Amino acid sequence: MSNTAEWERSRAQERQERTRLFHSQENIIRIDMKLANEDVSMLAFTTEQITAPFLLPEMSTSSSRGPQRKSISLKDPKGSQLQLRPKQLLKQIVYIYVHLAKGDTEIFCPAAISKDGRSYNEQLFSAAVDVLRRIGEDGRVIQEFIELGAKGKVAASEGMDTEAALGDIPDEFLDPIQCTFMKDPVILPSSIITVDRPVIQRHLLSDNSDPFNRSHLTADMLYQQ
């Protein structure tokens, strides 16, 4: 507490409870950050060896998502105590982007990145490049990341132009789960609802059921009109 006098006047039990809660939250953060560092590091290693599964239509949007914008400015006042290593984490995330871009023969990455409204913007890529240069990252990695950001900017502009040209899309052409334009519409055999194939296949990765009536559903059961 900033007010030392108030803190000293508070009851010993209250101080103990606040201290206990603080250390409990500190331990949770430490564990979460340790797991996050390990997961991102493993993903960076995996994408260096294998990219094809991450670039499938049902996976590309999720694979190309970065951290939320508000997370980028995180700093660890306690250094390594909380296992928050922002420089290392940024490098690993950039490696993932670069690895996926190298294996992206269908040019999925730029469009997928540009659609990530949760974390993508042009300034974020520029800020990441500045940090990479300050910490002495390999120039080739930085250049590849810059090129990917430029492609993402073009894809974002093209996406806005397409959206403006299409205008208000009739509901029958929108995926009912994501409310996005359906490029590969398929029908769910039980609920007889039309959805976009990549969207429903992404759902089926974690749940083999029709999201509208919970009946059993697998990818091979989908059919087109």
Order of alpha helices (4+ residues) and beta strands (2+ residues): alpha-alpha-alpha-alpha-alpha-alpha-alpha-beta-beta-alpha
